[in-house]
């Protein structure tokens, strides 16, 4: 595969790390942790308090965008007047209450465990640091990463390449020598724009 290529899980049953790869970069929600159903329930509950509906298809379309920005977009598109920070905080609070239910996405976690100590690894997420940290600790994976890049660390969210470029910088690996793992269109676009080899994990069995 060439730099910027996207690998689908229809291609193979096993994750192969090409010999030239020197670093691994993972999205968190929906890639390492099967959190997307819990996130969606939290969104519908938080927005429902304002009488706002959030179709599931739209939720997945927004994958990788920070929570406050999603609320801003909904306000802009549909004329809502939801308080951005207050609503974002409410959504994240509801999600945190369900974190203990989150399960790992095993084929990705197997890669993380297999390459622990062999290749530098980073997490590149559009989520908040405290939630990503708690998620990774609950799964017993936090200490396996040399860098954690979150919404607070970058100016331009996915699909801009910023989060993946910063992750590569922090682990000291050229982006062209990194393999990225993603589960959302915007994330795939972000990693591809960063020049990384991209694995699309959406067709993985979750367990």
TORDO-423554 format. One line per 2 residues: number of its first residue (from 0); their letters; for each residue x, y, z of N, C-alpha, C. Coordinates in steps of 0.2 Angstrom, whole numbers, plus 5000, padded with zeros to 4 digits. Layout:
<nodes>
NUM	a	X Y Z X Y Z X Y Z ~ ... .
</nodes>
This chain:
<nodes>
0	xx	5004 4994 5000 5000 5000 5000 5004 5006 5000 ~ 5002 5011 4997 5005 5018 4997 5003 5022 5002 .
2	xx	5007 5027 5003 5005 5033 5008 4999 5036 5006 ~ 4994 5036 5011 4988 5039 5010 4982 5035 5008 .
4	xx	4984 5028 5006 4980 5023 5005 4975 5022 5011 ~ 4969 5019 5009 4965 5017 5015 4963 5010 5014 .
6	xx	4964 5006 5019 4963 4999 5019 4957 4997 5023 ~ 4953 4993 5019 4946 4991 5022 4947 4984 5025 .
8	xx	4943 4983 5030 4943 4976 5033 4940 4971 5029 ~ 4937 4972 5023 4935 4967 5018 4941 4964 5015 .
10	xx	4947 4967 5015 4953 4965 5012 4956 4959 5015 ~ 4956 4959 5022 4959 4953 5026 4956 4953 5032 .
12	xx	4957 4947 5035 4955 4945 5042 4960 4947 5047 ~ 4966 4949 5045 4971 4950 5050 4974 4957 5049 .
14	xx	4976 4961 5054 4979 4967 5053 4987 4966 5052 ~ 4989 4969 5046 4996 4968 5044 4999 4975 5045 .
16	xx	5005 4975 5048 5009 4982 5049 5014 4981 5044 ~ 5014 4985 5039 5020 4984 5034 5027 4986 5037 .
18	xx	5032 4983 5034 5039 4983 5037 5041 4990 5038 ~ 5039 4995 5033 5042 5001 5034 5039 5006 5039 .
20	xx	5033 5004 5042 5030 5008 5047 5034 5008 5053 ~ 5035 5015 5056 5039 5016 5062 5034 5019 5068 .
22	xx	5028 5020 5066 5024 5023 5072 5016 5021 5070 ~ 5012 5020 5076 5005 5019 5075 5001 5024 5079 .
24	xx	4996 5026 5075 4992 5032 5078 4985 5030 5078 ~ 4981 5030 5083 4974 5027 5084 4969 5033 5086 .
26	xx	4964 5033 5082 4958 5037 5085 4956 5033 5091 ~ 4952 5036 5095 4950 5032 5101 4942 5030 5101 .
28	xx	4938 5034 5101 4930 5032 5101 4929 5029 5094 ~ 4926 5022 5095 4924 5019 5089 4930 5015 5085 .
30	xx	4936 5016 5088 4942 5013 5085 4945 5008 5090 ~ 4947 5011 5096 4950 5007 5101 4944 5005 5106 .
32	xx	4939 5009 5107 4934 5008 5112 4927 5008 5108 ~ 4923 5003 5110 4916 5003 5106 4912 5008 5110 .
34	xx	4913 5014 5109 4909 5020 5113 4904 5023 5109 ~ 4903 5022 5103 4899 5026 5098 4892 5025 5101 .
36	xx	4889 5019 5102 4882 5019 5104 4881 5023 5111 ~ 4886 5023 5115 4885 5026 5122 4885 5034 5120 .
38	xx	4890 5036 5116 4890 5043 5114 4883 5045 5111 ~ 4880 5041 5106 4874 5043 5103 4868 5044 5108 .
40	xx	4868 5039 5113 4863 5040 5118 4864 5046 5122 ~ 4870 5048 5124 4871 5054 5127 4869 5060 5124 .
42	xx	4871 5060 5117 4869 5066 5113 4861 5066 5113 ~ 4858 5061 5111 4850 5062 5111 4847 5064 5117 .
44	xx	4850 5062 5123 4848 5064 5129 4849 5071 5131 ~ 4855 5074 5129 4857 5080 5130 4853 5085 5126 .
46	xx	4853 5084 5119 4850 5088 5115 4842 5088 5116 ~ 4840 5082 5118 4832 5081 5119 4830 5086 5125 .
48	xx	4834 5088 5129 4833 5093 5135 4831 5099 5132 ~ 4834 5101 5126 4832 5107 5122 4827 5106 5117 .
50	xx	4824 5100 5116 4819 5099 5111 4822 5098 5104 ~ 4828 5096 5104 4832 5095 5098 4833 5088 5096 .
52	xx	4831 5086 5090 4832 5079 5088 4839 5078 5085 ~ 4842 5072 5085 4848 5071 5082 4848 5065 5079 .
54	xx	4847 5064 5072 4846 5058 5068 4853 5054 5069 ~ 4853 5048 5069 4859 5044 5070 4864 5045 5064 .
56	xx	4861 5045 5058 4865 5046 5052 4869 5053 5053 ~ 4866 5058 5056 4870 5064 5056 4875 5063 5062 .
58	xx	4874 5060 5067 4878 5059 5072 4885 5055 5069 ~ 4884 5050 5065 4890 5047 5062 4893 5052 5057 .
60	xx	4890 5056 5054 4893 5061 5049 4897 5065 5053 ~ 4896 5067 5059 4900 5072 5063 4905 5068 5067 .
62	xx	4907 5062 5065 4912 5058 5069 4919 5062 5068 ~ 4922 5063 5074 4928 5066 5074 4928 5073 5076 .
64	xx	4922 5077 5075 4922 5084 5077 4921 5085 5084 ~ 4924 5090 5087 4923 5091 5094 4916 5093 5096 .
66	xx	4914 5091 5102 4907 5091 5105 4905 5099 5104 ~ 4908 5104 5106 4906 5111 5106 4905 5113 5099 .
68	xx	4909 5110 5094 4908 5112 5087 4902 5109 5084 ~ 4900 5103 5086 4894 5100 5084 4888 5104 5086 .
70	xx	4888 5106 5092 4882 5110 5094 4882 5117 5090 ~ 4888 5120 5089 4888 5126 5085 4885 5125 5078 .
72	xx	4887 5119 5075 4885 5118 5068 4877 5117 5068 ~ 4874 5113 5073 4867 5112 5074 4864 5118 5075 .
74	xx	4866 5123 5079 4863 5129 5080 4863 5133 5073 ~ 4869 5133 5070 4869 5137 5063 4865 5134 5058 .
76	xx	4865 5128 5057 4861 5125 5052 4853 5125 5053 ~ 4851 5124 5059 4844 5123 5061 4841 5129 5065 .
78	xx	4845 5134 5066 4842 5140 5070 4841 5139 5077 ~ 4844 5133 5080 4843 5132 5087 4847 5137 5091 .
80	xx	4846 5138 5098 4850 5143 5102 4852 5139 5108 ~ 4855 5133 5107 4857 5129 5113 4864 5132 5115 .
82	xx	4864 5133 5122 4871 5136 5125 4876 5131 5123 ~ 4881 5133 5120 4886 5128 5117 4890 5125 5123 .
84	xx	4893 5128 5127 4898 5125 5132 4893 5121 5137 ~ 4888 5124 5139 4883 5121 5144 4881 5114 5141 .
86	xx	4879 5114 5135 4876 5108 5132 4881 5103 5131 ~ 4887 5105 5129 4893 5101 5128 4895 5098 5135 .
88	xx	4895 5101 5140 4897 5099 5147 4891 5094 5149 ~ 4885 5095 5147 4880 5090 5149 4880 5084 5145 .
90	xx	4882 5084 5139 4883 5078 5135 4889 5074 5137 ~ 4894 5077 5139 4900 5074 5141 4899 5071 5148 .
92	xx	4895 5074 5152 4893 5071 5159 4889 5065 5158 ~ 4884 5065 5154 4880 5059 5153 4884 5054 5150 .
94	xx	4889 5055 5146 4893 5050 5143 4897 5047 5148 ~ 4900 5051 5152 4905 5048 5158 4901 5043 5162 .
96	xx	4895 5044 5163 4891 5040 5167 4890 5033 5164 ~ 4892 5032 5158 4891 5026 5155 4898 5023 5153 .
98	xx	4903 5026 5155 4910 5024 5153 4911 5017 5155 ~ 4909 5015 5161 4910 5008 5164 4907 5003 5160 .
100	xx	4903 5004 5155 4900 4999 5151 4904 4998 5144 ~ 4909 5002 5143 4912 5002 5136 4916 4996 5136 .
102	xx	4916 4993 5130 4920 4987 5129 4926 4989 5123 ~ 4931 4985 5123 4937 4986 5118 4935 4984 5112 .
104	xx	4937 4986 5106 4937 4983 5100 4943 4979 5099 ~ 4942 4972 5100 4947 4968 5101 4953 4967 5096 .
106	xx	4951 4967 5089 4956 4967 5084 4961 4973 5084 ~ 4959 4979 5086 4963 4984 5087 4967 4984 5093 .
108	xx	4964 4982 5098 4967 4981 5105 4973 4976 5104 ~ 4972 4971 5100 4977 4966 5099 4983 4969 5096 .
110	xx	4982 4973 5091 4988 4977 5088 4992 4981 5093 ~ 4988 4985 5097 4991 4989 5103 4995 4985 5107 .
112	xx	4993 4979 5109 4996 4975 5114 5002 4972 5111 ~ 5001 4970 5104 5007 4966 5101 5013 4971 5099 .
114	xx	5011 4977 5098 5017 4982 5096 5019 4987 5102 ~ 5016 4985 5108 5018 4989 5114 5026 4987 5115 .
116	xx	5030 4993 5115 5037 4992 5116 5041 4991 5110 ~ 5037 4989 5104 5040 4988 5098 5040 4994 5093 .
118	xx	5035 4998 5093 5034 5004 5090 5031 5009 5094 ~ 5033 5015 5093 5030 5021 5097 5022 5022 5095 .
120	xx	5018 5023 5099 5011 5023 5098 5008 5030 5101 ~ 5003 5032 5097 4999 5038 5100 4992 5037 5099 .
122	xx	4988 5041 5103 4981 5042 5101 4979 5049 5099 ~ 4975 5049 5094 4974 5056 5091 4966 5056 5090 .
124	xx	4963 5060 5095 4956 5060 5096 4953 5067 5096 ~ 4947 5068 5093 4943 5074 5093 4940 5075 5100 .
126	xx	4940 5070 5105 4937 5070 5111 4941 5074 5116 ~ 4938 5075 5122 4942 5079 5127 4947 5074 5131 .
128	xx	4952 5077 5133 4958 5073 5136 4955 5069 5142 ~ 4951 5072 5147 4950 5068 5153 4945 5062 5151 .
130	xx	4941 5063 5146 4937 5057 5144 4941 5052 5141 ~ 4945 5054 5136 4950 5049 5133 4954 5046 5138 .
132	xx	4957 5049 5142 4961 5046 5147 4957 5041 5152 ~ 4951 5043 5154 4947 5038 5158 4946 5032 5154 .
134	xx	4944 5033 5147 4942 5027 5143 4948 5023 5142 ~ 4954 5025 5141 4960 5021 5140 4962 5018 5146 .
136	xx	4961 5021 5152 4963 5018 5158 4958 5012 5160 ~ 4951 5013 5159 4947 5008 5160 4948 5002 5156 .
138	xx	4951 5003 5150 4952 4997 5146 4959 4994 5147 ~ 4963 4997 5152 4970 4995 5153 4975 4997 5148 .
140	xx	4974 5002 5144 4978 5003 5139 4982 5010 5139 ~ 4980 5014 5144 4983 5021 5144 4991 5021 5144 .
142	xx	4994 5017 5148 5001 5017 5148 5005 5014 5142 ~ 5001 5012 5137 5004 5009 5131 5005 5014 5126 .
144	xx	5003 5020 5127 5004 5026 5122 5009 5031 5124 ~ 5013 5033 5120 5018 5038 5121 5015 5045 5121 .
146	xx	5010 5046 5117 5007 5052 5117 4999 5052 5116 ~ 4996 5057 5119 4988 5057 5118 4987 5064 5116 .
148	xx	4984 5065 5110 4983 5072 5107 4975 5072 5107 ~ 4972 5078 5109 4965 5078 5110 4963 5085 5107 .
150	xx	4956 5086 5108 4953 5092 5105 4957 5098 5108 ~ 4959 5098 5114 4962 5104 5118 4969 5106 5115 .
152	xx	4972 5101 5111 4979 5102 5109 4979 5105 5102 ~ 4974 5105 5098 4975 5108 5091 4970 5113 5090 .
154	xx	4971 5117 5084 4967 5122 5082 4961 5120 5077 ~ 4963 5116 5073 4959 5114 5067 4957 5106 5068 .
156	xx	4950 5105 5070 4949 5098 5071 4948 5094 5064 ~ 4948 5087 5065 4947 5083 5059 4941 5086 5055 .
158	xx	4941 5086 5048 4946 5082 5044 4953 5086 5042 ~ 4954 5091 5045 4961 5094 5045 4966 5089 5048 .
160	xx	4972 5089 5045 4977 5084 5047 4980 5085 5054 ~ 4978 5091 5057 4982 5093 5063 4983 5088 5069 .
162	xx	4978 5085 5070 4978 5080 5076 4983 5074 5075 ~ 4983 5072 5068 4988 5066 5067 4995 5069 5066 .
164	xx	4995 5075 5063 5002 5078 5062 5005 5079 5069 ~ 5001 5081 5074 5004 5083 5081 5006 5076 5084 .
166	xx	5001 5071 5083 5003 5064 5086 5009 5062 5083 ~ 5011 5062 5077 5017 5060 5074 5023 5064 5077 .
168	xx	5022 5070 5077 5027 5075 5080 5029 5072 5087 ~ 5024 5071 5091 5025 5069 5098 5029 5062 5099 .
170	xx	5028 5058 5094 5031 5051 5095 5037 5051 5091 ~ 5039 5057 5087 5045 5058 5084 5046 5053 5078 .
172	xx	5040 5053 5074 5040 5048 5068 5037 5053 5062 ~ 5040 5052 5056 5038 5055 5050 5031 5053 5049 .
174	xx	5026 5057 5048 5019 5055 5046 5019 5050 5041 ~ 5023 5050 5036 5024 5046 5030 5025 5039 5032 .
176	xx	5028 5038 5038 5030 5031 5041 5026 5029 5047 ~ 5020 5032 5047 5015 5031 5052 5009 5027 5049 .
178	xx	5006 5022 5053 5000 5019 5051 4994 5022 5056 ~ 4989 5024 5053 4983 5027 5057 4977 5022 5057 .
180	xx	4974 5022 5062 4968 5018 5063 4962 5022 5064 ~ 4957 5022 5060 4951 5026 5061 4944 5023 5059 .
182	xx	4939 5026 5061 4932 5023 5060 4927 5028 5057 ~ 4929 5034 5056 4925 5039 5053 4927 5042 5047 .
184	xx	4923 5045 5043 4925 5048 5036 4930 5054 5038 ~ 4928 5058 5042 4932 5064 5043 4939 5062 5046 .
186	xx	4939 5057 5050 4945 5054 5053 4950 5051 5048 ~ 4947 5047 5043 4950 5045 5037 4953 5050 5033 .
188	xx	4949 5055 5032 4951 5061 5028 4957 5065 5031 ~ 4957 5065 5038 4962 5069 5042 4968 5065 5042 .
190	xx	4968 5058 5043 4974 5054 5043 4977 5054 5036 ~ 4973 5054 5031 4976 5054 5024 4979 5060 5022 .
192	xx	4976 5066 5024 4979 5072 5023 4985 5073 5027 ~ 4986 5070 5032 4993 5070 5036 4998 5066 5032 .
194	xx	4996 5062 5027 5001 5058 5023 5002 5051 5026 ~ 4997 5049 5031 4998 5042 5034 4995 5037 5030 .
196	xx	4997 5030 5031 4994 5025 5029 4988 5024 5033 ~ 4982 5023 5031 4976 5023 5035 4972 5016 5034 .
198	xx	4970 5013 5040 4966 5007 5041 4959 5010 5043 ~ 4954 5008 5039 4947 5009 5041 4944 5003 5045 .
200	xx	4943 5004 5051 4941 4999 5055 4933 4997 5056 ~ 4930 5001 5052 4922 5000 5052 4919 4994 5051 .
202	xx	4923 4990 5047 4920 4983 5046 4923 4977 5050 ~ 4926 4980 5055 4929 4975 5060 4923 4972 5064 .
204	xx	4924 4965 5066 4920 4963 5071 4922 4966 5078 ~ 4917 4968 5082 4919 4972 5088 4922 4968 5094 .
206	x	4921 4961 5093 4924 4957 5099 4926 4950 5097 .
</nodes>
